[in-house]
Amino acid sequence: MRLTRADRSVLSDWWFTVDRLMFFGLLLLMGAGLVLSLAASPPIAARYDLEPFYFVRRHAALLLPAVAIMFAASTLTPKQIRRASLVIFLVGIVAMYFSAQVSSRWHAGNTAGAQKASQMALLWGIVGIAIGLTIFFAALGSGGTSY
């Protein structure tokens, strides 16, 4: 597939406007983290009675969504980024509040309350992800990027 400046697709616009050095630097950093987790995973997994490369597989599984989110965020306009950041920040504050309640309720002996707070923190985390994806897809539907 050959990208030209005459092509006005989202991928073509993205490729000609993205900071390629930073993009490939971040990919290199992600790869280095994966290689380092190859060295660190077996002893830590043995300590927790898990299979040797348990943490490597989890790291690799989270790299794919991370690259997708990096691509999605780099296609948004500055105005869309500010809006998405504000909404996701506010939802994240609510999720952190509930996640902080888990520990304090657990230590107080309120296991039912800790479980409820844990479920609420998970719910608000999922709501934040859903809002972020909604903003991204709405931006693509409204004409995508305008650099």
Order of alpha helices (4+ residues) and beta strands (2+ residues): alpha-alpha-alpha-alpha-alpha
